[in-house]
């Protein structure tokens, strides 16, 4: 019963928010086009349910890398003022609701990370892919990017083991509060989070 209700909730919430915020969607698109050029949206392959890849869609928040700039190492430098504002207000996530409508994502679930991380997870950390990735999740309302990767993954796996409609509604409410307070937007010294390189075993520490 829960999976069916969750899917209905995903469809209703994502469609309702997209319709209600259509003027915001248009205004943000115009602002990005004027300040950063095209494309307006950022698309990237991310692992979904059971690690199957899908195209994540978000509003662009960074300028294109200049000649000689390493795209993977200059995130904080390339983040624009408009991009910082969009991230602070979580407006960069609006197009992600199209992923929710298509069924590749859910409103609530572990955040979809990078494809190259798949081989770096421990077997326990990989369990985060047992449910659809989400626009928001238990880790996002318990520290977001201000906590370590290991802490985030523990929270993700806890959600996998305890997910319910009641918990989903709680996370949605906590997300709304966190967005208003603009908490945990970035890790110390980073635009968002440093790259996850894998968790060291006790013998390696």
C-alpha positions as CSV (number, residue, x, y, z in Angstrom):
1,X,0.0,0.0,0.0
2,X,2.8,2.5,1.0
3,X,4.5,2.3,-2.4
4,X,1.3,3.1,-4.3
5,X,0.4,6.0,-1.9
6,X,4.0,7.3,-2.2
7,X,3.8,7.4,-6.0
8,X,0.4,9.2,-5.9
9,X,1.8,11.7,-3.5
10,X,4.9,12.2,-5.7
11,X,2.8,12.8,-8.7
12,X,0.3,15.2,-7.0
13,X,3.0,17.2,-5.2
14,X,5.3,17.6,-8.1
15,X,2.6,18.5,-10.6
16,X,1.0,20.9,-8.1
17,X,4.2,22.7,-7.3
18,X,5.2,23.0,-10.9
19,X,1.9,24.5,-11.8
20,X,1.8,26.9,-8.8
21,X,5.4,28.0,-9.4
22,X,5.3,28.2,-13.2
23,X,5.9,32.0,-13.1
24,X,8.9,31.5,-10.9
25,X,10.1,28.8,-13.3
26,X,9.9,31.3,-16.2
27,X,11.6,34.1,-14.3
28,X,14.5,32.0,-13.1
29,X,15.0,30.6,-16.6
30,X,15.2,34.2,-18.0
31,X,17.6,35.3,-15.3
32,X,19.9,32.3,-16.0
33,X,19.8,32.9,-19.7
34,X,20.7,36.6,-19.3
35,X,23.5,36.1,-16.8
36,X,25.0,32.7,-17.7
37,X,23.7,32.0,-21.3
38,X,22.4,28.7,-22.4
39,X,21.6,26.0,-21.6
40,X,19.4,27.1,-18.7
41,X,19.2,23.6,-17.2
42,X,22.0,21.3,-16.1
43,X,21.6,17.6,-17.0
44,X,23.7,14.8,-15.6
45,X,23.5,11.1,-15.4
46,X,22.8,10.0,-11.8
47,X,22.2,6.5,-10.3
48,X,18.5,5.9,-9.5
49,X,16.6,2.9,-8.1
50,X,19.0,-0.1,-7.9
51,X,21.7,2.1,-9.4
52,X,20.1,2.4,-12.8
53,X,21.1,5.7,-14.4
54,X,18.8,8.5,-15.3
55,X,19.2,12.1,-16.4
56,X,18.9,14.5,-13.4
57,X,17.6,18.0,-14.4
58,X,18.4,21.1,-12.3
59,X,18.7,24.8,-13.0
60,X,22.3,25.9,-13.8
61,X,24.1,27.6,-10.9
62,X,27.6,27.8,-12.3
63,X,29.2,29.5,-15.3
64,X,30.9,27.4,-17.9
65,X,34.6,26.6,-17.1
66,X,37.1,29.0,-18.7
67,X,39.9,27.6,-20.8
68,X,42.3,25.8,-18.5
69,X,39.9,25.5,-15.6
70,X,39.3,22.0,-14.2
71,X,35.4,21.6,-14.0
72,X,35.8,19.2,-11.1
73,X,38.0,21.4,-9.1
74,X,36.6,24.9,-9.6
75,X,33.0,24.5,-8.4
76,X,33.3,27.2,-5.7
77,X,35.0,29.6,-8.2
78,X,32.4,29.1,-11.0
79,X,29.3,29.4,-8.7
80,X,27.6,32.7,-9.6
81,X,25.8,35.1,-7.4
82,X,22.5,34.1,-9.0
83,X,23.5,30.5,-8.5
84,X,24.3,31.0,-4.8
85,X,20.8,32.6,-4.4
86,X,19.1,29.7,-6.2
87,X,20.8,27.2,-4.1
88,X,20.1,29.0,-0.9
89,X,16.4,29.1,-1.7
90,X,16.5,25.6,-3.3
91,X,15.1,27.1,-6.5
92,X,17.7,25.2,-8.5
93,X,15.8,22.0,-7.6
94,X,12.6,23.1,-9.4
95,X,13.3,21.2,-12.7
96,X,14.0,18.1,-10.6
97,X,10.2,17.8,-10.1
98,X,10.1,16.7,-13.8
99,X,12.2,13.7,-12.7
100,X,9.6,13.0,-10.0
101,X,6.8,13.2,-12.5
102,X,8.6,10.7,-14.8
103,X,9.0,8.3,-11.9
104,X,12.8,8.3,-11.9
105,X,12.8,10.1,-8.6
106,X,10.6,10.6,-5.5
107,X,9.9,13.7,-3.5
108,X,11.6,11.9,-0.5
109,X,14.5,9.6,-0.7
110,X,18.3,9.5,-0.6
111,X,19.8,12.2,-2.9
112,X,21.1,10.9,-6.2
113,X,24.9,11.4,-6.3
114,X,27.5,10.9,-9.0
115,X,27.8,7.7,-11.1
116,X,31.5,7.4,-10.2
117,X,30.6,7.0,-6.6
118,X,28.9,3.6,-7.2
119,X,32.2,1.7,-7.0
120,X,33.3,3.6,-3.9
121,X,30.4,2.7,-1.6
122,X,30.7,0.0,1.0
123,X,28.0,-2.8,0.7
124,X,26.1,-1.1,3.5
125,X,26.3,2.4,1.9
126,X,25.1,0.9,-1.4
127,X,21.8,0.1,0.2
128,X,20.8,3.7,-0.3
129,X,19.9,2.6,-3.8
130,X,17.2,0.2,-2.6
131,X,14.6,3.0,-2.9
132,X,14.1,5.8,-5.5
133,X,16.3,8.8,-5.0
134,X,14.6,11.9,-3.7
135,X,14.5,15.7,-4.0
136,X,14.9,15.8,-0.3
137,X,15.6,13.1,2.3
138,X,16.4,12.2,5.9
139,X,20.1,13.3,5.5
140,X,19.0,16.6,4.0
141,X,16.9,17.5,7.0
142,X,19.6,16.3,9.5
143,X,22.6,18.4,8.3
144,X,22.4,18.4,4.5
145,X,25.9,19.3,3.3
146,X,27.2,20.4,6.7
147,X,27.8,16.7,7.8
148,X,30.3,14.1,6.5
149,X,29.6,11.6,3.8
150,X,29.7,8.8,6.2
151,X,27.0,10.5,8.4
152,X,24.9,11.2,5.3
153,X,25.0,7.6,4.2
154,X,24.1,6.2,7.6
155,X,21.0,8.5,7.6
156,X,20.2,7.4,4.0
157,X,20.3,3.7,5.0
158,X,18.3,4.4,8.2
159,X,15.6,5.9,5.9
160,X,15.6,2.8,3.7
161,X,15.0,0.7,6.8
162,X,12.3,2.9,8.2
163,X,10.6,4.7,5.3
164,X,6.8,5.3,5.8
165,X,4.2,7.8,4.7
166,X,4.4,9.4,8.1
167,X,8.1,9.8,7.9
168,X,7.9,11.2,4.4
169,X,5.4,13.8,5.5
170,X,7.7,14.7,8.4
171,X,10.7,15.1,6.1
172,X,8.7,17.3,3.7
173,X,7.7,19.6,6.6
174,X,11.3,19.6,8.0
175,X,12.6,20.4,4.5
176,X,10.3,23.5,4.3
177,X,11.6,24.7,7.6
178,X,15.3,24.1,6.5
179,X,14.8,26.0,3.3
180,X,13.4,29.0,5.1
181,X,16.3,28.9,7.6
182,X,18.8,28.2,4.7
183,X,20.6,25.6,6.8
184,X,23.5,23.3,5.7
185,X,23.7,24.6,2.1
186,X,27.4,23.8,1.8
187,X,30.2,22.0,3.5
188,X,33.0,24.1,5.1
189,X,35.2,25.5,2.3
190,X,33.2,23.9,-0.5
191,X,30.4,25.0,-2.9
192,X,28.4,22.0,-1.8
193,X,30.4,18.9,-0.7
194,X,34.0,17.6,-1.4
195,X,34.2,14.6,-3.7
196,X,33.4,11.3,-2.0
197,X,36.5,9.1,-2.4
198,X,35.3,6.1,-0.4
199,X,35.3,5.3,3.3
200,X,38.6,4.1,4.8
201,X,38.5,0.8,6.6
202,X,39.8,0.8,10.3
203,X,43.1,-0.7,9.1
204,X,43.6,2.3,6.7
205,X,42.8,5.0,9.2
